[in-house]
Amino acid sequence: MRKILASLLAVIALTFAGASAASATDACATSCGGPYVQEETGWGSGTPFPGENWSMYSYGCNCAQLIAGNPKNDYKNGSSAVGNITFTRVDDGTMTIKIWLYAAKFVDDPVVHIAWFDKDFSPFVNKAGNPVPGGFPFNSDRMPYPDGVSISWAANGKSVTVSGLPQTKFYAIHTEVLTAAD
């Protein structure tokens, strides 16, 4: 209920008092650069998928960046990166992936999609070579999760940790984020 009321108040403030008054009431506007209002697709950085898209997959080693929007546009003062991704191999043969946002936040109904593969990503792309995140093996908004996989979201909307994923060579990570308006 608080989210709905806060959203309604923000819309009213924007309508009647202009953008500067609305951003003054947004905690993120004063603490970390917001207000976050522009929805963007976020992909883990790495190797591009073959279709007409800007989707990428990451080598599951140490770290990657989360790229928002089309990285070809390079719209964020020379960098489209809005967060970091860490890959932690666990001794039990699983992988933990953490996404930490520093220049964005997750959308209000956050979702993260993750696919994993050694070489063949064909099960996750359509005929044009474009990935279909809704067809990835892990979708945070779809239950049940694969056996042993769990997810935890930070209350501040800035990070998520997915544990219990299989260890493999590559991971495609997709989410939706809100960035500050240009």
Salt bridges, closest charged atoms under 4 A:
GLU176 OE2 - HIS174 NE2 3.43
ASP182 OD1 - LYS76 NZ 3.74
